[in-house]
């Protein structure tokens, strides 16, 4: 359903322009809230991953492409409906009533506007001319997540609070052999606009969940839970006794968890102390370390391969 918008005063459009991301995230508590996907590439990846669209806001040139995407979703997926009567955004509740029927799904609003109108949205020049309001999903509990997925290499991000770094690490994890990503609860939100944008939508292409509901869940029990589940744990840290990620034995472990820490400070001491190995990347020219995003990419490339320990 294409709707021409001459201004951003419509309640549904004010959500794009004026609501903070944290407000969107908590909009329908105790149910998951919303997030915004930017650019056609990211929107396509979110739809292909099964995220439910609420509405779209775009330049007119993208309206037909969005309709084609929605048609493809209808043809390949039966969408279950949900009543959003608990949504805090009561003034725009009708815009968020998700389809119980295919006909209603067909009526998801696609708002189009002139560039001059869309430019009133902060950061619009980074969106590529298209945005989508999407529903968040309940994330799996870590134990069931590890059991129910066929995983051999996982990246664990501890207290990575910069959305740009988080997005870059996710993109490297998806590209360089990690089967899934775990985020400690004190990380930046993986579905923040900047994190999604920097990851180029790969957050929708790799399985992920949180390593606990509260930070203490991870710091008290996280590494131990991984080890009890059969994972060989590797802490990325600058230690004199650290080994290098290119050691062949790392490629022989069936289950390997690569744990990277926050910008500057790195991993918590208790995390390092509980891990099976501590690994650092050798530096030259007196450089002591890499940015966490670059270091993670190097580690994932080395650890993301598995070989037979005793090849015939």
TIKOLSE-767175 format. One record per residue (C-alpha): x, y, z; residue number from 0; residue in one letter. Coordinates in steps of 0.1 Angstrom, whole numbers, plus 5000, padded with zeros to 4 digits. Example, Ala and Ser with C-alpha at 12.3 -4.5 7.8 and 13.67 -1.06 7.14 Angstrom:
2
+------+------+------+-----+------+
|   c1 |   c2 |   c3 | pos | code |
+------+------+------+-----+------+
| 5123 | 4955 | 5078 |   0 |    a |
| 5137 | 4989 | 5071 |   1 |    s |
+------+------+------+-----+------+
This chain:
312
+------+------+------+-----+------+
|   c1 |   c2 |   c3 | pos | code |
+------+------+------+-----+------+
| 5000 | 5000 | 5000 |   0 |    x |
| 5018 | 5031 | 4987 |   1 |    x |
| 5011 | 5063 | 5006 |   2 |    x |
| 5025 | 5097 | 4994 |   3 |    x |
| 5037 | 5117 | 5024 |   4 |    x |
| 5042 | 5155 | 5020 |   5 |    x |
| 5056 | 5159 | 5055 |   6 |    x |
| 5069 | 5139 | 5085 |   7 |    x |
| 5041 | 5149 | 5109 |   8 |    x |
| 5022 | 5116 | 5105 |   9 |    x |
| 5026 | 5096 | 5137 |  10 |    x |
| 5040 | 5066 | 5120 |  11 |    x |
| 5067 | 5087 | 5102 |  12 |    x |
| 5076 | 5105 | 5134 |  13 |    x |
| 5089 | 5072 | 5146 |  14 |    x |
| 5115 | 5073 | 5119 |  15 |    x |
| 5124 | 5109 | 5125 |  16 |    x |
| 5120 | 5117 | 5162 |  17 |    x |
| 5120 | 5085 | 5183 |  18 |    x |
| 5153 | 5074 | 5198 |  19 |    x |
| 5164 | 5039 | 5191 |  20 |    x |
| 5162 | 5029 | 5227 |  21 |    x |
| 5125 | 5040 | 5227 |  22 |    x |
| 5119 | 5018 | 5197 |  23 |    x |
| 5136 | 4989 | 5213 |  24 |    x |
| 5114 | 4991 | 5244 |  25 |    x |
| 5082 | 5002 | 5227 |  26 |    x |
| 5061 | 4971 | 5234 |  27 |    x |
| 5075 | 4957 | 5266 |  28 |    x |
| 5073 | 4929 | 5277 |  29 |    x |
| 5072 | 4920 | 5239 |  30 |    x |
| 5102 | 4929 | 5217 |  31 |    x |
| 5101 | 4963 | 5201 |  32 |    x |
| 5113 | 4977 | 5168 |  33 |    x |
| 5144 | 4986 | 5149 |  34 |    x |
| 5151 | 5005 | 5117 |  35 |    x |
| 5168 | 4990 | 5087 |  36 |    x |
| 5185 | 5014 | 5063 |  37 |    x |
| 5192 | 5009 | 5025 |  38 |    x |
| 5177 | 4984 | 5001 |  39 |    x |
| 5205 | 4959 | 5006 |  40 |    x |
| 5200 | 4958 | 5044 |  41 |    x |
| 5162 | 4957 | 5041 |  42 |    x |
| 5164 | 4928 | 5016 |  43 |    x |
| 5187 | 4908 | 5040 |  44 |    x |
| 5164 | 4915 | 5069 |  45 |    x |
| 5133 | 4903 | 5050 |  46 |    x |
| 5152 | 4872 | 5037 |  47 |    x |
| 5161 | 4864 | 5073 |  48 |    x |
| 5124 | 4864 | 5083 |  49 |    x |
| 5122 | 4898 | 5101 |  50 |    x |
| 5087 | 4912 | 5100 |  51 |    x |
| 5082 | 4946 | 5084 |  52 |    x |
| 5059 | 4971 | 5100 |  53 |    x |
| 5062 | 5000 | 5074 |  54 |    x |
| 5086 | 5014 | 5049 |  55 |    x |
| 5097 | 5050 | 5042 |  56 |    x |
| 5115 | 5057 | 5010 |  57 |    x |
| 5121 | 5078 | 4980 |  58 |    x |
| 5096 | 5072 | 4952 |  59 |    x |
| 5121 | 5053 | 4931 |  60 |    x |
| 5122 | 5024 | 4956 |  61 |    x |
| 5085 | 5018 | 4960 |  62 |    x |
| 5081 | 4992 | 4933 |  63 |    x |
| 5112 | 4973 | 4945 |  64 |    x |
| 5099 | 4972 | 4980 |  65 |    x |
| 5065 | 4959 | 4968 |  66 |    x |
| 5084 | 4931 | 4949 |  67 |    x |
| 5103 | 4922 | 4980 |  68 |    x |
| 5070 | 4920 | 5000 |  69 |    x |
| 5055 | 4898 | 4973 |  70 |    x |
| 5084 | 4875 | 4975 |  71 |    x |
| 5080 | 4872 | 5013 |  72 |    x |
| 5043 | 4864 | 5009 |  73 |    x |
| 5051 | 4837 | 4984 |  74 |    x |
| 5077 | 4820 | 5005 |  75 |    x |
| 5065 | 4825 | 5041 |  76 |    x |
| 5032 | 4824 | 5060 |  77 |    x |
| 5033 | 4853 | 5083 |  78 |    x |
| 5017 | 4850 | 5117 |  79 |    x |
| 4999 | 4880 | 5131 |  80 |    x |
| 5000 | 4896 | 5165 |  81 |    x |
| 4980 | 4922 | 5182 |  82 |    x |
| 5000 | 4952 | 5193 |  83 |    x |
| 4976 | 4967 | 5218 |  84 |    x |
| 5003 | 4970 | 5244 |  85 |    x |
| 5025 | 4991 | 5221 |  86 |    x |
| 5034 | 5024 | 5238 |  87 |    x |
| 5030 | 5043 | 5206 |  88 |    x |
| 4992 | 5043 | 5209 |  89 |    x |
| 4989 | 5073 | 5185 |  90 |    x |
| 5002 | 5051 | 5157 |  91 |    x |
| 4990 | 5017 | 5168 |  92 |    x |
| 4971 | 5010 | 5136 |  93 |    x |
| 5004 | 5013 | 5116 |  94 |    x |
| 5018 | 4984 | 5136 |  95 |    x |
| 4990 | 4959 | 5134 |  96 |    x |
| 5008 | 4931 | 5116 |  97 |    x |
| 4989 | 4910 | 5092 |  98 |    x |
| 4970 | 4879 | 5102 |  99 |    x |
| 4960 | 4874 | 5066 | 100 |    x |
| 4978 | 4877 | 5033 | 101 |    x |
| 4955 | 4906 | 5023 | 102 |    x |
| 4965 | 4926 | 5054 | 103 |    x |
| 5002 | 4918 | 5048 | 104 |    x |
| 4996 | 4933 | 5013 | 105 |    x |
| 4985 | 4965 | 5030 | 106 |    x |
| 5017 | 4972 | 5049 | 107 |    x |
| 5022 | 5009 | 5043 | 108 |    x |
| 5050 | 5020 | 5020 | 109 |    x |
| 5054 | 5057 | 5026 | 110 |    x |
| 5071 | 5077 | 4998 | 111 |    x |
| 5083 | 5113 | 5000 | 112 |    x |
| 5104 | 5138 | 4981 | 113 |    x |
| 5140 | 5139 | 4989 | 114 |    x |
| 5136 | 5173 | 5005 | 115 |    x |
| 5112 | 5158 | 5030 | 116 |    x |
| 5133 | 5128 | 5037 | 117 |    x |
| 5164 | 5149 | 5043 | 118 |    x |
| 5147 | 5161 | 5075 | 119 |    x |
| 5155 | 5127 | 5090 | 120 |    x |
| 5189 | 5128 | 5109 | 121 |    x |
| 5215 | 5108 | 5089 | 122 |    x |
| 5192 | 5104 | 5059 | 123 |    x |
| 5222 | 5107 | 5035 | 124 |    x |
| 5235 | 5074 | 5049 | 125 |    x |
| 5203 | 5055 | 5043 | 126 |    x |
| 5205 | 5051 | 5006 | 127 |    x |
| 5170 | 5065 | 5003 | 128 |    x |
| 5151 | 5036 | 5019 | 129 |    x |
| 5142 | 5027 | 5055 | 130 |    x |
| 5121 | 5000 | 5071 | 131 |    x |
| 5105 | 4997 | 5105 | 132 |    x |
| 5110 | 4961 | 5116 | 133 |    x |
| 5100 | 4940 | 5145 | 134 |    x |
| 5126 | 4926 | 5169 | 135 |    x |
| 5125 | 4890 | 5178 | 136 |    x |
| 5130 | 4871 | 5210 | 137 |    x |
| 5165 | 4859 | 5212 | 138 |    x |
| 5173 | 4823 | 5221 | 139 |    x |
| 5187 | 4815 | 5256 | 140 |    x |
| 5224 | 4807 | 5252 | 141 |    x |
| 5223 | 4771 | 5262 | 142 |    x |
| 5195 | 4762 | 5238 | 143 |    x |
| 5212 | 4783 | 5211 | 144 |    x |
| 5244 | 4763 | 5214 | 145 |    x |
| 5225 | 4730 | 5214 | 146 |    x |
| 5201 | 4736 | 5186 | 147 |    x |
| 5225 | 4750 | 5160 | 148 |    x |
| 5252 | 4731 | 5142 | 149 |    x |
| 5281 | 4753 | 5153 | 150 |    x |
| 5318 | 4748 | 5152 | 151 |    x |
| 5332 | 4783 | 5153 | 152 |    x |
| 5317 | 4811 | 5173 | 153 |    x |
| 5327 | 4847 | 5180 | 154 |    x |
| 5320 | 4861 | 5215 | 155 |    x |
| 5320 | 4899 | 5219 | 156 |    x |
| 5325 | 4911 | 5254 | 157 |    x |
| 5315 | 4947 | 5263 | 158 |    x |
| 5320 | 4960 | 5228 | 159 |    x |
| 5302 | 4993 | 5232 | 160 |    x |
| 5310 | 5011 | 5200 | 161 |    x |
| 5283 | 5002 | 5174 | 162 |    x |
| 5308 | 5009 | 5146 | 163 |    x |
| 5333 | 4983 | 5159 | 164 |    x |
| 5305 | 4959 | 5167 | 165 |    x |
| 5291 | 4961 | 5132 | 166 |    x |
| 5326 | 4956 | 5117 | 167 |    x |
| 5332 | 4926 | 5139 | 168 |    x |
| 5299 | 4910 | 5129 | 169 |    x |
| 5307 | 4915 | 5092 | 170 |    x |
| 5341 | 4899 | 5096 | 171 |    x |
| 5326 | 4870 | 5116 | 172 |    x |
| 5300 | 4863 | 5089 | 173 |    x |
| 5327 | 4865 | 5061 | 174 |    x |
| 5356 | 4847 | 5078 | 175 |    x |
| 5342 | 4814 | 5090 | 176 |    x |
| 5324 | 4821 | 5123 | 177 |    x |
| 5291 | 4801 | 5125 | 178 |    x |
| 5275 | 4824 | 5151 | 179 |    x |
| 5281 | 4854 | 5173 | 180 |    x |
| 5274 | 4858 | 5210 | 181 |    x |
| 5271 | 4892 | 5226 | 182 |    x |
| 5275 | 4898 | 5263 | 183 |    x |
| 5246 | 4918 | 5277 | 184 |    x |
| 5268 | 4949 | 5281 | 185 |    x |
| 5276 | 4952 | 5244 | 186 |    x |
| 5261 | 4978 | 5221 | 187 |    x |
| 5227 | 4968 | 5207 | 188 |    x |
| 5234 | 4947 | 5175 | 189 |    x |
| 5202 | 4961 | 5160 | 190 |    x |
| 5212 | 4998 | 5164 | 191 |    x |
| 5211 | 5016 | 5130 | 192 |    x |
| 5248 | 5022 | 5129 | 193 |    x |
| 5257 | 4987 | 5139 | 194 |    x |
| 5234 | 4972 | 5112 | 195 |    x |
| 5247 | 4997 | 5086 | 196 |    x |
| 5284 | 4990 | 5093 | 197 |    x |
| 5278 | 4952 | 5093 | 198 |    x |
| 5261 | 4958 | 5058 | 199 |    x |
| 5232 | 4937 | 5071 | 200 |    x |
| 5253 | 4906 | 5078 | 201 |    x |
| 5238 | 4907 | 5113 | 202 |    x |
| 5208 | 4891 | 5095 | 203 |    x |
| 5229 | 4864 | 5079 | 204 |    x |
| 5247 | 4849 | 5109 | 205 |    x |
| 5229 | 4833 | 5139 | 206 |    x |
| 5234 | 4853 | 5171 | 207 |    x |
| 5221 | 4858 | 5206 | 208 |    x |
| 5231 | 4872 | 5240 | 209 |    x |
| 5254 | 4854 | 5264 | 210 |    x |
| 5230 | 4859 | 5293 | 211 |    x |
| 5203 | 4884 | 5303 | 212 |    x |
| 5225 | 4904 | 5326 | 213 |    x |
| 5262 | 4912 | 5325 | 214 |    x |
| 5269 | 4891 | 5356 | 215 |    x |
| 5254 | 4861 | 5338 | 216 |    x |
| 5284 | 4862 | 5314 | 217 |    x |
| 5312 | 4873 | 5339 | 218 |    x |
| 5302 | 4847 | 5365 | 219 |    x |
| 5293 | 4817 | 5343 | 220 |    x |
| 5297 | 4825 | 5306 | 221 |    x |
| 5331 | 4809 | 5299 | 222 |    x |
| 5324 | 4780 | 5321 | 223 |    x |
| 5291 | 4773 | 5303 | 224 |    x |
| 5309 | 4773 | 5270 | 225 |    x |
| 5336 | 4749 | 5283 | 226 |    x |
| 5309 | 4726 | 5298 | 227 |    x |
| 5292 | 4726 | 5263 | 228 |    x |
| 5324 | 4713 | 5247 | 229 |    x |
| 5339 | 4746 | 5235 | 230 |    x |
| 5376 | 4753 | 5235 | 231 |    x |
| 5378 | 4789 | 5246 | 232 |    x |
| 5403 | 4814 | 5232 | 233 |    x |
| 5408 | 4848 | 5248 | 234 |    x |
| 5423 | 4876 | 5225 | 235 |    x |
| 5446 | 4894 | 5249 | 236 |    x |
| 5480 | 4910 | 5252 | 237 |    x |
| 5499 | 4886 | 5275 | 238 |    x |
| 5535 | 4875 | 5276 | 239 |    x |
| 5524 | 4839 | 5276 | 240 |    x |
| 5500 | 4843 | 5247 | 241 |    x |
| 5503 | 4821 | 5216 | 242 |    x |
| 5496 | 4832 | 5181 | 243 |    x |
| 5464 | 4824 | 5162 | 244 |    x |
| 5482 | 4807 | 5134 | 245 |    x |
| 5492 | 4777 | 5155 | 246 |    x |
| 5479 | 4746 | 5135 | 247 |    x |
| 5463 | 4730 | 5166 | 248 |    x |
| 5436 | 4757 | 5167 | 249 |    x |
| 5423 | 4744 | 5134 | 250 |    x |
| 5418 | 4709 | 5148 | 251 |    x |
| 5393 | 4717 | 5175 | 252 |    x |
| 5357 | 4708 | 5165 | 253 |    x |
| 5343 | 4736 | 5187 | 254 |    x |
| 5362 | 4768 | 5191 | 255 |    x |
| 5350 | 4800 | 5207 | 256 |    x |
| 5370 | 4832 | 5200 | 257 |    x |
| 5364 | 4859 | 5226 | 258 |    x |
| 5373 | 4895 | 5219 | 259 |    x |
| 5370 | 4924 | 5243 | 260 |    x |
| 5361 | 4960 | 5245 | 261 |    x |
| 5379 | 4989 | 5229 | 262 |    x |
| 5410 | 4999 | 5247 | 263 |    x |
| 5407 | 4978 | 5279 | 264 |    x |
| 5402 | 4944 | 5263 | 265 |    x |
| 5388 | 4914 | 5280 | 266 |    x |
| 5380 | 4913 | 5317 | 267 |    x |
| 5407 | 4896 | 5339 | 268 |    x |
| 5382 | 4869 | 5350 | 269 |    x |
| 5374 | 4861 | 5314 | 270 |    x |
| 5410 | 4857 | 5305 | 271 |    x |
| 5417 | 4836 | 5335 | 272 |    x |
| 5389 | 4811 | 5327 | 273 |    x |
| 5398 | 4806 | 5290 | 274 |    x |
| 5418 | 4776 | 5277 | 275 |    x |
| 5442 | 4797 | 5257 | 276 |    x |
| 5452 | 4833 | 5254 | 277 |    x |
| 5461 | 4845 | 5219 | 278 |    x |
| 5477 | 4877 | 5205 | 279 |    x |
| 5486 | 4888 | 5170 | 280 |    x |
| 5523 | 4895 | 5166 | 281 |    x |
| 5530 | 4931 | 5158 | 282 |    x |
| 5559 | 4949 | 5141 | 283 |    x |
| 5573 | 4985 | 5140 | 284 |    x |
| 5567 | 4989 | 5177 | 285 |    x |
| 5529 | 4988 | 5173 | 286 |    x |
| 5513 | 4972 | 5204 | 287 |    x |
| 5479 | 4963 | 5191 | 288 |    x |
| 5452 | 4966 | 5164 | 289 |    x |
| 5418 | 4981 | 5166 | 290 |    x |
| 5394 | 4955 | 5180 | 291 |    x |
| 5376 | 4952 | 5146 | 292 |    x |
| 5409 | 4946 | 5127 | 293 |    x |
| 5422 | 4922 | 5154 | 294 |    x |
| 5390 | 4902 | 5153 | 295 |    x |
| 5392 | 4899 | 5115 | 296 |    x |
| 5427 | 4885 | 5116 | 297 |    x |
| 5417 | 4860 | 5144 | 298 |    x |
| 5386 | 4849 | 5126 | 299 |    x |
| 5405 | 4842 | 5094 | 300 |    x |
| 5430 | 4820 | 5113 | 301 |    x |
| 5405 | 4802 | 5135 | 302 |    x |
| 5377 | 4799 | 5109 | 303 |    x |
| 5391 | 4768 | 5093 | 304 |    x |
| 5390 | 4732 | 5105 | 305 |    x |
| 5413 | 4705 | 5094 | 306 |    x |
| 5418 | 4668 | 5104 | 307 |    x |
| 5444 | 4666 | 5132 | 308 |    x |
| 5456 | 4633 | 5117 | 309 |    x |
| 5452 | 4635 | 5079 | 310 |    x |
| 5456 | 4603 | 5060 | 311 |    x |
+------+------+------+-----+------+
